């Protein structure tokens, strides 16, 4: 059943594609192909068998709906997928497919390949926001505006200082996410109990070759050690929250009684079905809805950290859907705010009127210097 009406409102089409059924199947088959290829190089299986397995993985056509039904019954995607793969192979080669691997190896590696692909999409929008907000903050650094604390008029600030804080929060969060993914987007290959049994002592070398082929980091098995997944989830939550901070401020500044800044006017966006005069901050709405949903998803991943012994029951199985939803929410949020940042309309007249009405003077302190310092924060990764 398609859920595009619900999903597309919160996520970009490209991010939804990263997590669709076709992508999951392609990543799972890439795991099996890489496993066989690496095992052949290390002498674990014959080269001819590896070639046959890789060819079968490339040619195999799988109906996602049928596979989903079988996976739901089996409790894991790997069982019906490997059964299809073996059925496509000669009888003497079939037992060598998936040799020494287990279902969680497939699931975790698929998840991490999706993490890498999803991260690349977020990077593009983070770059757009970074550039747009940096330019705005610099341009508005010395414009006196009323600062607000506890939602009340306070002392003057440079309007650019507020924008620089939006940028710094998003840049720092994006850098944190990049670092966690670089450290923890690892291949998983441990076999049934995490010992790499059945690999003739070549398991580590096989895993290294697989990691290189699949674009992941090599690692010892991490079936029951889920801190890396939790770190990625938490970093996504922080990034979504940092984006929500900007969205909250823009929405407040756009109120009729304030009017200091507003989203760009885009045909078909921000209108009302009942009130033609309204101009709703729809981009901010997307980001704030994401920031509302994200904490619960992060908490769910954290709740799965106490895994049982060598391979757990129920905890790690909950991670991939939560990570997928977090990435989807982050994509919708950053995409919406990139548009807002690039087209933000700043009303200098409204800023001046509100400052004069509050009457605190025009001393913005060291706003310009602080803004300059914040703009030196660079996004890494």
N, C-alpha and C positions, 0 to 999 in steps of 0.2 A: 504494500500500500504506500503510495507516495505521500510524503508529509511536507512537500515543498512550501505550501502556504504558511505553515508554522515555522519551518526551518529557515526559509530564505529571508524572512523579516529580521532574523537575528544574526545571520552569517552570510559571507560572500559565497557566490556560486563556486568559485575556485576552491575554497576551503571545504565546502560540502563534497566536491569531487575527490579531494584527498582522502576522505573518509567513506566513500561509497563502496558498495559491494564489489564492483569491478576492481577497485584499488586494493581491497583486502585480498581478493583472490590472486591478483597479480603479485603482490608482495609474498604471499604464502608460496606460490610456485617459484618465485625468485629464491626463496630460502632453500627449497628442495633442490633446485638446480645448483645453487652455490655450494650446498653441502656435498652433493655428489662430485662436483668438479674439484673441490678442495680435497676430498677424500681420495680421489684418483691421483692427484699430484703427490699426496703423501703416501700412496701405496696401500691405502685401506681397502679400496675396491678397484677393480680393473678399469683402465682408461676407456675401453669400449663400453662398459656398463654406464660409466658417467656420461659419455656422449649420448647414449640412448636415453638416459634419464633427462638430460638437459633438453634434448630434442622433444621429448614427450611433454615436458613442462612448457616449452614454447608453443607447441601445437594444441595442447589440451583446451577444449572449449567446455566451459562449465556453466550450467544454468544456475544463477545465484539463488533463485527462489527454491529450487530443488535442494541445493546444497544447504540452504538455511534451515529447511525442514529437517534434514538429516543431522545437521550439526546440533539443532535443538534437542533432538532425541539422544544423540551420542554424548552431549555435554561438552563437546569441543569441535572446532572447525577441522582440526587436523585429521581426525579419524575418517570422515567421509572423503576429504580431499585426497589423502594418501591412498585410500582404497581406489579412487578413480585413477590416480596416477599409476598405481601398480597394475590396474586392469589394462592400461594402455601400453604396457611393457611386455617384452618376451618373458616367458615363465622363468628362465634362468636369471633374468635381470631384476624382475619385480621385487624379490626379497631384499635387494640391495638398496632400493629407494628408502629414504628416511632412516638409513642404518645408524644406530646409536643415538638417534634424536628422540625427543618426546614432544607431546602436544604443546606443552608450555613453551618449549623452545621456539616453535612456530609462532605461537600467539605473541610472545614478548618481542620477537624480532620484527614481526609485522607491525606491532605497536610503535616500536622505535623508528622504523623506516617512515611511518606516517608522521611521527614527531619531527623528523628532519625535514620532510617535505612541507609540513605545515609551518614550521619555523621560517622557512624561506619566504613564504607568503606574508607572514607578519612583518618580516624585516623590511619589505618594500613599503608598506604603509607607515611603519615607524620612521623610516627615512623621510617620507613626505611630511609627516607631522613635525619632525625635528627641524627640517629646513624652514617650513612655513612659520613655526612659532619663533624660531631664532630671529628671523627677519622682522617679525612683528614686535618682539620684545625690544630689539635694538632701536627700532623706529619710535617706539612709544616710551622709551626708558625715562625721559625727563618730562613727560606730560603729567602735571599734577592731577590727581584724582582722589576721590574720597576712599579711604580704606574702610573696611567693615570688619568688626569683630563681634562675635555672638549675634550675627545678623543685624547689627546696629551700626550706624555711622560712627567712625572712630577718628583717626588722624589721617592726614594726606599721605599718599604713596605715589610713586611713579607708576603710571598705568602699565608700563612694560614690565615692572617687577612681578605683577600678578601673572602675566603671560610667561615670564621666565621660569616661575615656579611650576607652571603646568608642564613646560618642556622638560625641566629637570626631573620631575617625577616620572614622566614617561620614559625619558632616556635612561635613567638609572634602572628602572624596572626592565626595560628591554635588554640592557646590558646584563642584568642578573639572569634573565631567562636564557640568553645566549650562552653564558658561562655554565649554567646547569645542564643545558643540552649538550654542550661540548664534552662535559665530564661524564654524562650518564646515558647518552644515546648509544647504548652498547648492544652488540650482538649477544644473543643468548644461545648457548650450546652446552648443555650439561647432561642430557639423557635422563633416564627415568628417575634417578635419585641424586642427580647433580654430580656424578662421579666420572662422567665421560667413559663409562664402561663400553666395551665393544669397539673401541677405536684403535686398538693395538698400541696404546700409549701415544698416539699421535693427535689426541683431542685438542691440545692447546694449539698446535700448528694448524690444524684444520680450522679452528675458530678464528685464528688470525687471518687466514686466507679468505674465509667467509666475510669477515668484517671489511676487509679491503674491497671485496667484490660488491658488497651490499652498501657501502658508504657509511659504515658504522664504526664505533670504537671497539677494539678487542677487549675482552674482559674474562676473568674467571666466571663460572656460573653464578647467577644471582637470583635463582628461583625464589628463595625465601627471604631475600634481603632487598626490600622495596624502597629504601630511602631515596634512591635516585629518582624513581617515579614520583614519589611524594614531593621531592624538591622541584621537579619540573611543574607539577600541579600547583604548588604554592607560588612559584614564580609567575605562572600564568595568572593566578588570582591577584597577585600584587600588580601586575601590568594592567589587568582589567580595572582594578580599583584606581590606579593612577590615571587612567583614561577617564574614569568616572568623575574624578576630581575636576578635571577640566570641563567635562560636560555639565556638572552641577553649577560651576561658576558661570559658564556661558548662559545657561538657562536662567540663572538669577539676574544676570546683567541684561537679558533680553526682555524682562518683565516690562509691562506697559508703563509702570511708574518709575522705571529706572532708565531703560532704553540706551544704555551705554555701548552695548555690542549686541550683535545678532548674527545668526547663521546667514549664509548667502541665500538669496532668493533663487530657487530652482523650480522651473515649471513642473507642476505635478507633485511637489513635495512641500509638506508643512501646512497644507490647507485643512479645512474643517468640512465635514460632510453636512454640517448644520449651520455654520456661521462663516459666511464668505469673507468677513473682515479679518479673520484670524490668520496669524503667521506663526505656526507652532514650531518649536525647536526640535524637529524630528530626529536630526542626527544625535543630539544630546539624549533624546529619548532612547535610542538604540543603545548608546553607551551606558546609560544609567540602568536600563533593564538588565544588561549584561553584568554590571557591578552588583546588582541585587541577587542574581542567580549564582554567581561564581563562588561565594563563600561556602555554600552548602556542598557544592561539588568537590571543592578542596577538602572540606572536612571529611567527606566520604572516603577520599583516598587516604587521608591521614588515619582514618579509623581502621584501614586494612593493614596497617604496618605490623601488628603482632601476628605474623604468619606462623602457621603450625609446622614446626620441624623442617624437613627438607623441602617439601612443596605443600602449599596451603590449600585450604578449601574455602572458596567464596570470596576471599580477600583480593587476590590478584585478578580474579575474573571480573571484578567490579571496576578495575582501573581503566581499561581501554575505552569503555563508553564514556567515563567521566572525563578523561583526557581529551577525547574527541569533542565532547561538548564544550569544554573549556577553550580549546583552540577555535572552535566555531564561534563562540561568543566573543573571543578576542578579535577574530577577523572582522566580525560585524562592527564592533566598537571602533577599532582602529581605522577601518575603511570609512566609516561615517565621520570620524573626527578629522581625518585627513582632508576631507571635503570642507569641513567647517573651518579648519585652520587655514587652508589655502584661500578661502573666500570670506573670512570673518570681516564683517562690516563694523567698524568702530566709529561711533558718533561723538566727535570731539565737542560739539555743542552741548550734548546731554551730559557729558563728563564734567564740563565746566559749570553747567547749571546746578548739578547735584552737589558739586564741591562748594559752590557759593551758598547754596541753600543750607548746607550743614554748618558753614561758617568757621571752620577750624584754621583758616589761613592756607598758605601754599608751601609750607616747608615740608619737602618730601624726604628730608634726612639724607641718608646715604643710599637711597633707592637706586640711583644710576650705577653706583659702584657695585652694589650687591647684584644688580642685574648683569653687569659685565662679568662678575665672578661666576654666576650661575651659567652664563653662556659658554664658559670654558669647559663645562662638563661635556665630555664627548661620549658618544655611544660606541661601544666596542662589541665585537663579535658579529 
